[in-house]
Amino acid sequence: MKLHKNLVEAIIKTLQHIFNDGKFADKAIEKVLASDKRWGARDRGFIAENIYDMVRWWRLISFVSGETKIEFEKELTNEKGWHMFGIWLMMNRKEIADWREFKRINPEEVAKLFSKANQVRKIRESIPDWLDALGEKELGKLWDEEIAAMNKTAAVVIRANTLKVNRTQLGKFLNNEEIETYAPSEYPDALVLKYRTNLFKTSFFKDGFFEVQDAASQKVAEFLEAEPGMRVIDACAGAGGKALHISAILQNKGRVIAMDTEQWKLDELKLRARRAGAQNIELRHIENNKTIKRLNESADRLLLDVPCSGLGVLKRNPDAKWKLDIQFIDRIRQTQRDILTQYPSMLKHGGKMVYATCSLLPSEGEDQIKWFLSEFPGFEIEKELRLSPSKTGFDGFYMALIKKL
């Protein structure tokens, strides 16, 4: 694709919003793509893909561009942005235009530094020092495979909404629109797109036939072993991807109580539930501990999809590794323990709960469950599952099914 200055300018401007202003990459990209209606699908794809990839490989690009600092500057100037984009093109063996903005680039120096970078994992895999040390400490030799998997582009995965359509039917509908998919065997409602496309413009999305949800994430609701007619509480529902899946598993029978501390997330879930035809979802805003106490021993099933570092979904949110720090990891572990201390009171005796986290770290998964079981003897673990990005190709998740005695 021929380079156009206005597209590169859009990329650099968005990178400045992400690194200088702390904006989330997905929101910054959404904003820049809406700024010029003249851009076609190819232009928009070029902008979005290069922004995501440059954010993903920011440390590596910085090193190859001659940046000597170990940590990252918060000030990305226009001049540096152009220089780094040119370096990025050269790293990918793409021809750079004869523009003055690229005049400082020395191809021999780029090749030399690129070769040197590949000898150091934290530079090669483009991650901060603290994250590389933490990953190695908790995962040992597995860290090499997992962080490499996290640097691959995430597949677009959808979940067929079985309240309206099954996976086979949905695959045929999409194929008729020239949207090719394949069905991974271990994920019964999942379809993976062979080529990226804007699914949100399709009538199938507007009619609630599917939700965009990674295959690993789809395992969580399935792991809960919920059955039609049950009362299920999703206590950290967020915008409700798993609550919608639970509703479908229940076949709109019984009740799904979706709870969250953020009202705006529940407002979004309300719209999604209406589109999906999920009629058994009840929304409850967690304002204080009284909200939890009012539901004491009322749930047949309880889902605790707890806040976490998100280190299992870095391929989807590559900017997170530049926004996280070790202090945040420490705080989020304590939040997880607070939830495990308070929320299981909503579960009936004989009921089951799933603790789930989209993190690669045992300290947010297996270790938290060992702590919980040692502190609360009235529970026992029935099974647990660790989904590894390097083995599945999807996101990283941990989940444990626990019974209240």
Rosetta blueprint (number, residue, H / E / L):
1 M L
2 K L
3 L L
4 H L
5 K H
6 N H
7 L H
8 V H
9 E H
10 A H
11 I H
12 I H
13 K H
14 T H
15 L H
16 Q H
17 H H
18 I H
19 F H
20 N L
21 D L
22 G L
23 K L
24 F L
25 A H
26 D H
27 K H
28 A H
29 I H
30 E H
31 K H
32 V H
33 L H
34 A L
35 S L
36 D L
37 K L
38 R L
39 W L
40 G L
41 A H
42 R H
43 D H
44 R H
45 G H
46 F H
47 I H
48 A H
49 E H
50 N H
51 I H
52 Y H
53 D H
54 M H
55 V H
56 R H
57 W L
58 W H
59 R H
60 L H
61 I H
62 S H
63 F H
64 V H
65 S L
66 G L
67 E L
68 T L
69 K L
70 I L
71 E L
72 F L
73 E L
74 K L
75 E L
76 L L
77 T L
78 N H
79 E H
80 K H
81 G H
82 W H
83 H H
84 M H
85 F H
86 G H
87 I H
88 W H
89 L H
90 M H
91 M H
92 N L
93 R L
94 K L
95 E L
96 I L
97 A L
98 D L
99 W L
100 R H
101 E H
102 F H
103 K L
104 R L
105 I L
106 N L
107 P H
108 E H
109 E H
110 V H
111 A H
112 K H
113 L H
114 F H
115 S H
116 K H
117 A H
118 N L
119 Q L
120 V L
121 R H
122 K H
123 I H
124 R H
125 E L
126 S L
127 I L
128 P L
129 D H
130 W H
131 L H
132 D H
133 A H
134 L H
135 G H
136 E H
137 K H
138 E H
139 L H
140 G L
141 K L
142 L H
143 W H
144 D H
145 E H
146 E H
147 I H
148 A H
149 A H
150 M H
151 N L
152 K L
153 T L
154 A L
155 A L
156 V L
157 V E
158 I E
159 R E
160 A E
161 N L
162 T L
163 L L
164 K L
165 V L
166 N L
167 R H
168 T H
169 Q H
170 L H
171 G H
172 K H
173 F H
174 L H
175 N H
176 N H
177 E L
178 E L
179 I L
180 E L
181 T E
182 Y E
183 A L
184 P L
185 S L
186 E L
187 Y L
188 P L
189 D L
190 A E
191 L E
192 V E
193 L E
194 K L
195 Y L
196 R L
197 T L
198 N L
199 L H
200 F H
201 K H
202 T L
203 S H
204 F H
205 F H
206 K H
207 D L
208 G L
209 F L
210 F E
211 E E
212 V E
213 Q L
214 D L
215 A H
216 A H
217 S H
218 Q H
219 K H
220 V H
221 A H
222 E H
223 F H
224 L L
225 E L
226 A L
227 E L
228 P L
229 G L
230 M L
231 R E
232 V E
233 I E
234 D E
235 A L
236 C L
237 A L
238 G L
239 A L
240 G L
241 G H
242 K H
243 A H
244 L H
245 H H
246 I H
247 S H
248 A H
249 I H
250 L L
251 Q L
252 N L
253 K L
254 G L
255 R E
256 V E
257 I E
258 A E
259 M E
260 D E
261 T L
262 E L
263 Q H
264 W H
265 K H
266 L H
267 D H
268 E H
269 L H
270 K H
271 L H
272 R H
273 A H
274 R H
275 R H
276 A H
277 G L
278 A L
279 Q L
280 N L
281 I E
282 E E
283 L E
284 R E
285 H E
286 I L
287 E L
288 N L
289 N H
290 K H
291 T H
292 I H
293 K H
294 R L
295 L L
296 N L
297 E L
298 S L
299 A E
300 D E
301 R E
302 L E
303 L E
304 L E
305 D E
306 V L
307 P L
308 C L
309 S L
310 G L
311 L L
312 G L
313 V L
314 L L
315 K L
316 R L
317 N L
318 P L
319 D L
320 A H
321 K H
322 W H
323 K H
324 L L
325 D L
326 I H
327 Q H
328 F H
329 I H
330 D H
331 R H
332 I H
333 R H
334 Q H
335 T H
336 Q H
337 R H
338 D H
339 I H
340 L H
341 T H
342 Q H
343 Y H
344 P H
345 S H
346 M H
347 L E
348 K E
349 H E
350 G E
351 G E
352 K E
353 M E
354 V E
355 Y E
356 A E
357 T E
358 C L
359 S L
360 L L
361 L L
362 P H
363 S H
364 E H
365 G L
366 E H
367 D H
368 Q H
369 I H
370 K H
371 W H
372 F H
373 L H
374 S H
375 E H
376 F L
377 P L
378 G L
379 F E
380 E E
381 I E
382 E E
383 K E
384 E E
385 L E
386 R E
387 L E
388 S L
389 P H
390 S H
391 K H
392 T H
393 G L
394 F L
395 D L
396 G L
397 F E
398 Y E
399 M E
400 A E
401 L E
402 I E
403 K E
404 K E
405 L L
